[in-house]
Amino acid sequence: MNVANLQLEGLLMAVASINQVLVRKGVLSVEDIDIALRKAEAIETGEERSGGMSESSRDAVNFPIRLLQLANQCQPETDMPSFSKLARMVGQMKEPYNDQM
């Protein structure tokens, strides 16, 4: 496996863990984080950013955002799922893009 992929896995799990701490300490709510992630996804799937991108490229760009959204939904009641479980969940929740027939 590419070392960069492993580094990104670690980074995503670190951000998810930091998000949990922010919620636990009352700095942000689950809803605040969800809104921020939805805005990020909207920017990345917007026509300006993704106009000429293939669906697989869009999926690649949106994967980390969607993984963090799922991790955010798991808090604070449950333990954080592993990266591989979250990645599987991202694949299962994937929906078609609006511009596709």
Buried (B, 14 or more C-beta within 10 A) or exposed (E): EEEEEEEBBEEBBEBBEEBBEBBEEEEBEBEBBBEBBEEBBEEBBEEEEBEEBEEEEBBEBBBBBBBBBBBBEBBEEEEBBEBEEBBEBBEEEEEEEEEEE
